[in-house]
Amino acid sequence: MSADQVVYLVILTFCTVGSGFFSGSETAFIGISQERVHRLASTGRRGQRVEQLLADPERLLSTLLVANNLVNVLAAAVATTLFIGLIGEQWGPWLATAAVTAVILVFGEITPKTVAARYPERFVLAVAPSIWQLSRVLAPVAHFFAGITRGLLRLMRIPVDRSSALVTEEDIRALAELSHRGGNI
């Protein structure tokens, strides 16, 4: 194996780990309840970062999606280059597509999302500082894509304001009723 091929494998490993990190983060941040976020914020700096990130869900989601797509596309490009070098132009791209799809699905999507869904608190506390820094670095890019998204939502006549995401009195009553039925109240 040549030095270039080793470098490609290192980049692929980095991309796969990154994909899992961003996919799991997305699931954990979306899956954690507001009550838990409020409780975490009172426990320390990491909890406060979680609360700050979730205060602007559009920016958080844009950051995670931009970063995840970046590492996934880079993985596909690098794998294609690697496989063309190993087995040629005729079958290299096809094998690269199959290999990257399988690896990303298992290690970059399904496994990290399953872990994040089962342990959202631990996951968000672990990733919050890194995601916070990344959201600052990617802010211009994330803002650009979020703006495009808002424009598309307006074209589809879907409200863009954030007031629809607020918790209503009816939501609180429903949660209290569920807690009562579950024996928590």
ROSE-724517 format. One record per residue: chain; x, y negated, z of N, C-alpha, C in turn; residue in one letter. Coordinates in steps of 0.001 Angstrom, whole numbers, always signed. Example, Ala and Ser with C-alpha at 12.3 -4.5 7.8 and 13.67 -1.06 7.14 Angstrom:
# ROSE-724517
- chain|n.c1|n.c2|n.c3|ca.c1|ca.c2|ca.c3|c.c1|c.c2|c.c3|res
- A|+13190|+5690|+7800|+12300|+4500|+7800|+13200|+3300|+7800|A
- A|+12850|+2250|+7080|+13670|+1060|+7140|+12900|-30|+7870|S
END
This chain:
# ROSE-724517
- chain|n.c1|n.c2|n.c3|ca.c1|ca.c2|ca.c3|c.c1|c.c2|c.c3|res
- A|+858|+1180|+0|+0|+0|+0|+904|-1243|+0|M
- A|+552|-2187|-848|+1375|-3389|-974|+1077|-4380|+154|S
- A|+1941|-5361|+285|+1748|-6400|+1307|+458|-7177|+1038|A
- A|+154|-7454|-235|-1086|-8162|-577|-2311|-7366|-128|D
- A|-2274|-6061|-344|-3411|-5225|+34|-3598|-5187|+1551|Q
- A|-2516|-5206|+2274|-2601|-5261|+3739|-3233|-6585|+4167|V
- A|-2817|-7668|+3540|-3404|-8981|+3843|-4901|-8970|+3544|V
- A|-5287|-8364|+2415|-6713|-8273|+2076|-7492|-7494|+3136|Y
- A|-6901|-6404|+3626|-7569|-5614|+4665|-7707|-6400|+5967|L
- A|-6700|-7188|+6300|-6775|-8034|+7503|-7887|-9068|+7332|V
- A|-7954|-9685|+6165|-9007|-10672|+5897|-10378|-10006|+5959|I
- A|-10515|-8814|+5390|-11791|-8089|+5442|-12189|-7771|+6879|L
- A|-11223|-7385|+7689|-11507|-7104|+9094|-11988|-8368|+9802|T
- A|-11284|-9471|+9579|-11672|-10751|+10163|-13095|-11135|+9722|F
- A|-13392|-10962|+8449|-14722|-11310|+7926|-15815|-10437|+8538|C
- A|-15531|-9155|+8698|-16521|-8238|+9280|-16791|-8588|+10744|T
- A|-15735|-8851|+11493|-15899|-9257|+12895|-16660|-10589|+12952|V
- A|-16299|-11515|+12087|-17000|-12800|+12035|-18468|-12644|+11701|G
- A|-18762|-11777|+10749|-20157|-11536|+10377|-20953|-11001|+11566|S
- A|-20377|-10056|+12287|-21049|-9521|+13469|-21231|-10570|+14546|G
- A|-20215|-11397|+14734|-20269|-12476|+15724|-21419|-13443|+15395|F
- A|-21497|-13878|+14141|-22521|-14850|+13772|-23920|-14236|+13721|F
- A|-24033|-13018|+13225|-25340|-12355|+13182|-25865|-12080|+14581|S
- A|-25000|-11560|+15430|-25407|-11304|+16810|-25766|-12584|+17536|G
- A|-24996|-13631|+17286|-25283|-14926|+17926|-26653|-15438|+17518|S
- A|-26956|-15344|+16241|-28270|-15792|+15757|-29392|-15052|+16471|E
- A|-29280|-13734|+16552|-30312|-12936|+17215|-30423|-13280|+18698|T
- A|-29297|-13422|+19363|-29315|-13722|+20801|-29918|-15092|+21074|A
- A|-29506|-16099|+20316|-30033|-17447|+20547|-31522|-17527|+20236|F
- A|-31955|-16838|+19204|-33368|-16886|+18853|-34197|-16053|+19834|I
- A|-33594|-14993|+20377|-34340|-14088|+21237|-34413|-14466|+22699|G
- A|-33635|-15428|+23126|-33639|-15773|+24552|-34780|-16740|+24858|I
- A|-35445|-16527|+25981|-36600|-17359|+26331|-36157|-18716|+26885|S
- A|-37029|-19691|+26752|-36751|-21042|+27258|-36533|-21027|+28767|Q
- A|-37282|-20191|+29460|-37143|-20097|+30917|-35746|-19618|+31271|E
- A|-35251|-18619|+30544|-33905|-18104|+30803|-32851|-19164|+30490|R
- A|-33065|-19891|+29414|-32124|-20949|+29032|-32046|-21988|+30145|V
- A|-33177|-22390|+30658|-33214|-23376|+31744|-32476|-22850|+32973|H
- A|-32698|-21584|+33282|-32025|-20970|+34431|-30516|-20889|+34197|R
- A|-30111|-20515|+32981|-28681|-20425|+32664|-27995|-21784|+32755|L
- A|-28699|-22838|+32353|-28120|-24181|+32361|-27734|-24614|+33769|A
- A|-28436|-24082|+34755|-28126|-24461|+36133|-26990|-23626|+36733|S
- A|-26490|-22653|+35973|-25453|-21773|+36516|-24034|-22204|+36164|T
- A|-23887|-23137|+35240|-22534|-23560|+34898|-22399|-24100|+33494|G
- A|-21164|-24358|+33127|-20858|-25003|+31838|-21317|-24183|+30627|R
- A|-21097|-22884|+30656|-21528|-22051|+29528|-23045|-22103|+29360|R
- A|-23750|-22034|+30460|-25207|-22128|+30409|-25666|-23471|+29868|G
- A|-24948|-24517|+30238|-25272|-25849|+29717|-25028|-25918|+28219|Q
- A|-23978|-25260|+27742|-23709|-25216|+26298|-24843|-24499|+25566|R
- A|-25337|-23423|+26149|-26464|-22701|+25557|-27660|-23646|+25416|V
- A|-27953|-24359|+26486|-29087|-25286|+26467|-28868|-26389|+25432|E
- A|-27658|-26923|+25348|-27359|-27976|+24379|-27500|-27455|+22949|Q
- A|-27030|-26254|+22691|-27150|-25687|+21347|-28608|-25478|+20969|L
- A|-29403|-24980|+21907|-30813|-24718|+21615|-31663|-25985|+21593|L
- A|-31102|-27091|+22080|-31835|-28356|+22015|-31984|-28831|+20575|A
- A|-31092|-28374|+19703|-31169|-28720|+18274|-31121|-27420|+17473|D
- A|-32256|-26694|+17429|-32252|-25373|+16788|-31942|-25427|+15294|P
- A|-32302|-26508|+14652|-32016|-26643|+13222|-30506|-26677|+12974|E
- A|-29801|-27433|+13788|-28342|-27518|+13663|-27697|-26185|+14015|R
- A|-28183|-25540|+15079|-27644|-24249|+15492|-27816|-23223|+14384|L
- A|-29019|-23107|+13872|-29288|-22111|+12837|-28508|-22414|+11562|L
- A|-28436|-23674|+11185|-27661|-24047|+9994|-26194|-23688|+10172|S
- A|-25641|-23966|+11338|-24243|-23638|+11619|-24003|-22141|+11501|T
- A|-24866|-21348|+12138|-24686|-19902|+12121|-24844|-19329|+10721|L
- A|-25798|-19835|+9977|-26025|-19308|+8626|-24911|-19709|+7666|L
- A|-24445|-20940|+7765|-23332|-21372|+6910|-22093|-20517|+7208|V
- A|-21778|-20352|+8475|-20594|-19577|+8854|-20734|-18114|+8442|A
- A|-21905|-17529|+8673|-22108|-16123|+8334|-22030|-15901|+6826|N
- A|-22646|-16778|+6067|-22575|-16640|+4617|-21150|-16829|+4110|N
- A|-20422|-17729|+4716|-19030|-17954|+4321|-18200|-16683|+4494|L
- A|-18287|-16043|+5662|-17476|-14843|+5877|-17970|-13668|+5029|V
- A|-19273|-13573|+4794|-19791|-12476|+3969|-19388|-12625|+2506|N
- A|-19465|-13824|+1980|-19067|-14059|+588|-17554|-13876|+440|V
- A|-16803|-14364|+1417|-15354|-14161|+1380|-15025|-12671|+1410|L
- A|-15719|-11901|+2227|-15500|-10454|+2286|-15761|-9811|+929|A
- A|-16837|-10206|+278|-17149|-9640|-1034|-16077|-9984|-2064|A
- A|-15610|-11219|-2051|-14591|-11647|-3010|-13271|-10921|-2768|A
- A|-12863|-10836|-1522|-11596|-10182|-1186|-11675|-8682|-1486|V
- A|-12796|-8055|-1135|-12952|-6625|-1402|-12918|-6348|-2903|A
- A|-13523|-7207|-3680|-13508|-7029|-5136|-12075|-7102|-5666|T
- A|-11327|-8080|-5203|-9920|-8205|-5610|-9130|-6969|-5193|T
- A|-9340|-6519|-3962|-8632|-5347|-3447|-8959|-4103|-4277|L
- A|-10238|-3855|-4517|-10641|-2639|-5224|-10260|-2675|-6702|F
- A|-10256|-3833|-7310|-9779|-3916|-8698|-8300|-3531|-8749|I
- A|-7540|-4001|-7772|-6125|-3646|-7708|-5900|-2167|-7439|G
- A|-6792|-1542|-6677|-6626|-133|-6323|-7122|+825|-7405|L
- A|-8293|+539|-7989|-8883|+1517|-8919|-9231|+949|-10290|I
- A|-8975|-334|-10505|-9175|-891|-11836|-10436|-1730|-11971|G
- A|-10508|-2408|-13102|-11606|-3344|-13353|-12942|-2671|-13640|E
- A|-12900|-1448|-14155|-14157|-795|-14517|-14993|-431|-13292|Q
- A|-14379|+174|-12281|-15119|+652|-11112|-14855|-159|-9845|W
- A|-13814|-974|-9819|-13463|-1747|-8632|-14586|-2613|-8081|G
- A|-15198|-3442|-8942|-16284|-4292|-8420|-17476|-3499|-7884|P
- A|-17782|-2369|-8521|-18918|-1568|-8070|-18644|-925|-6718|W
- A|-17441|-381|-6593|-17077|+251|-5327|-16951|-799|-4206|L
- A|-16408|-1959|-4561|-16297|-3041|-3572|-17674|-3463|-3073|A
- A|-18622|-3585|-3987|-19991|-3971|-3603|-20597|-2943|-2656|T
- A|-20450|-1664|-3000|-21005|-609|-2139|-20323|-597|-767|A
- A|-19001|-708|-764|-18259|-647|+505|-18581|-1843|+1389|A
- A|-18564|-3042|+825|-18833|-4242|+1624|-20271|-4233|+2133|V
- A|-21199|-3802|+1301|-22595|-3731|+1745|-22725|-2801|+2949|T
- A|-22139|-1624|+2862|-22231|-664|+3965|-21557|-1191|+5233|A
- A|-20359|-1724|+5087|-19614|-2216|+6252|-20337|-3396|+6899|V
- A|-20784|-4347|+6087|-21478|-5523|+6631|-22791|-5121|+7294|I
- A|-23531|-4211|+6674|-24791|-3783|+7291|-24565|-3149|+8657|L
- A|-23605|-2243|+8751|-23392|-1530|+10018|-22702|-2400|+11063|V
- A|-21563|-3011|+10666|-20739|-3724|+11642|-21014|-5225|+11705|F
- A|-21613|-5775|+10670|-21856|-7212|+10636|-23295|-7606|+10859|G
- A|-24203|-6647|+10815|-25622|-6973|+10981|-26312|-6094|+12023|E
- A|-26508|-4819|+11718|-27359|-3959|+12550|-26810|-3795|+13964|I
- A|-25554|-3400|+14087|-24988|-3154|+15421|-24946|-4421|+16276|T
- A|-24385|-5536|+15778|-24354|-6727|+16644|-25739|-7282|+16951|P
- A|-26663|-7182|+16016|-28017|-7682|+16292|-28726|-6806|+17315|K
- A|-28471|-5516|+17275|-29065|-4612|+18268|-28531|-4930|+19662|T
- A|-27219|-5104|+19761|-26611|-5454|+21054|-27154|-6796|+21546|V
- A|-27214|-7781|+20654|-27683|-9120|+21041|-29150|-9111|+21456|A
- A|-29955|-8304|+20805|-31372|-8224|+21168|-31557|-7567|+22538|A
- A|-30680|-6633|+22865|-30777|-5952|+24165|-30211|-6780|+25310|R
- A|-29192|-7582|+25015|-28517|-8363|+26056|-28364|-9826|+25632|Y
- A|-29463|-10528|+25394|-29348|-11895|+24872|-28635|-12862|+25817|P
- A|-28866|-12727|+27116|-28212|-13642|+28067|-26702|-13493|+28028|E
- A|-26235|-12271|+28150|-24787|-12028|+28131|-24170|-12484|+26817|R
- A|-24887|-12201|+25735|-24359|-12537|+24416|-24236|-14050|+24254|F
- A|-25303|-14800|+24573|-25235|-16261|+24371|-24202|-16901|+25289|V
- A|-24087|-16390|+26511|-23071|-16947|+27408|-21661|-16686|+26886|L
- A|-21461|-15532|+26259|-20133|-15201|+25734|-19775|-16043|+24509|A
- A|-20757|-16319|+23659|-20449|-16994|+22386|-20671|-18502|+22415|V
- A|-21367|-19014|+23404|-21743|-20433|+23423|-20575|-21404|+23231|A
- A|-19452|-21232|+23938|-18361|-22205|+23734|-17841|-22218|+22294|P
- A|-17681|-21043|+21705|-17190|-20972|+20321|-18202|-21547|+19335|S
- A|-19459|-21218|+19538|-20499|-21722|+18629|-20625|-23231|+18784|I
- A|-20468|-23728|+19993|-20520|-25179|+20225|-19424|-25877|+19416|W
- A|-18199|-25370|+19514|-17091|-25965|+18767|-17315|-25849|+17261|Q
- A|-17771|-24696|+16827|-18019|-24487|+15401|-19121|-25416|+14899|L
- A|-20134|-25638|+15715|-21225|-26532|+15296|-20729|-27961|+15119|S
- A|-19724|-28335|+15879|-19137|-29670|+15729|-18320|-29753|+14439|R
- A|-17560|-28687|+14154|-16727|-28663|+12948|-17597|-28603|+11681|V
- A|-18620|-27757|+11726|-19472|-27558|+10546|-20646|-28532|+10469|L
- A|-20703|-29493|+11384|-21844|-30419|+11433|-22149|-31067|+10082|A
- A|-21180|-31602|+9355|-21521|-32233|+8072|-22123|-31251|+7061|P
- A|-21559|-30054|+6999|-22063|-29052|+6055|-23452|-28572|+6490|V
- A|-23596|-28286|+7779|-24883|-27826|+8302|-25946|-28904|+8126|A
- A|-25571|-30152|+8353|-26512|-31267|+8188|-26966|-31377|+6729|H
- A|-26042|-31207|+5813|-26365|-31256|+4382|-27406|-30195|+4028|F
- A|-27164|-28938|+4451|-28098|-27864|+4122|-29416|-27994|+4887|F
- A|-29358|-28482|+6106|-30594|-28716|+6867|-31435|-29790|+6176|A
- A|-30780|-30805|+5617|-31496|-31844|+4876|-32191|-31282|+3644|G
- A|-31498|-30404|+2941|-32114|-29756|+1775|-33327|-28939|+2221|I
- A|-33181|-28233|+3329|-34280|-27421|+3857|-35474|-28297|+4227|T
- A|-35218|-29417|+4914|-36317|-30333|+5267|-37022|-30840|+4011|R
- A|-36248|-31167|+2991|-36838|-31620|+1733|-37714|-30552|+1104|G
- A|-37249|-29315|+1116|-38055|-28218|+562|-39328|-27998|+1376|L
- A|-39214|-28101|+2705|-40402|-27954|+3545|-41426|-29039|+3232|L
- A|-40939|-30258|+3034|-41853|-31354|+2680|-42528|-31084|+1338|R
- A|-41767|-30581|+367|-42346|-30249|-941|-43445|-29196|-816|L
- A|-43259|-28284|+135|-44261|-27233|+354|-45358|-27685|+1325|M
- A|-45286|-28957|+1711|-46252|-29555|+2638|-46292|-28844|+3997|R
- A|-45130|-28432|+4447|-44985|-27825|+5773|-44435|-28905|+6692|I
- A|-45091|-29155|+7836|-44631|-30218|+8735|-43182|-30006|+9172|P
- A|-42429|-31093|+9167|-41016|-31044|+9515|-40790|-31498|+10952|V
- A|-41753|-32188|+11546|-41563|-32722|+12900|-41389|-31594|+13900|D
- A|-40725|-31900|+14988|-40417|-30897|+15998|-41518|-30746|+17040|R
- A|-42526|-31576|+16984|-43568|-31518|+18005|-44344|-30206|+17954|S
- A|-44358|-29551|+16793|-45079|-28285|+16694|-44379|-27179|+17479|S
- A|-43126|-27382|+17850|-42375|-26369|+18582|-42519|-26526|+20094|A
- A|-43194|-27569|+20561|-43329|-27799|+21992|-44257|-26771|+22622|L
- A|-44015|-26479|+23891|-44855|-25558|+24631|-46117|-26299|+25058|V
- A|-47256|-25696|+24782|-48533|-26321|+25122|-49069|-25756|+26433|T
- A|-50088|-26416|+26958|-50732|-25933|+28170|-51312|-24539|+27932|E
- A|-51842|-24332|+26743|-52392|-23018|+26389|-51306|-21936|+26417|E
- A|-50103|-22271|+25966|-48983|-21327|+26010|-48652|-20949|+27446|D
- A|-48635|-21927|+28325|-48317|-21685|+29733|-49371|-20792|+30374|I
- A|-50643|-21077|+30079|-51722|-20244|+30623|-51606|-18793|+30122|R
- A|-51275|-18635|+28839|-51124|-17287|+28281|-49965|-16551|+28941|A
- A|-48853|-17238|+29170|-47713|-16615|+29844|-48054|-16238|+31284|L
- A|-48780|-17112|+31961|-49183|-16809|+33338|-50095|-15588|+33364|A
- A|-51007|-15495|+32415|-51911|-14351|+32342|-51136|-13071|+32070|E
- A|-50179|-13108|+31157|-49336|-11933|+30875|-48538|-11516|+32103|L
- A|-47989|-12482|+32811|-47230|-12183|+34029|-48131|-11581|+35105|S
- A|-49348|-12105|+35208|-50301|-11601|+36170|-50654|-10139|+35860|H
- A|-50922|-9858|+34581|-51238|-8493|+34159|-50063|-7542|+34388|R
- A|-48857|-8064|+34230|-47665|-7239|+34422|-47268|-7088|+35875|G
- A|-47989|-7760|+36775|-47706|-7640|+38191|-46605|-8571|+38689|G
- A|-46226|-9553|+37856|-45173|-10479|+38264|-45689|-11679|+39033|N
- A|-46976|-11918|+38961|-47574|-13033|+39707|-48656|-12474|+40618|I
END
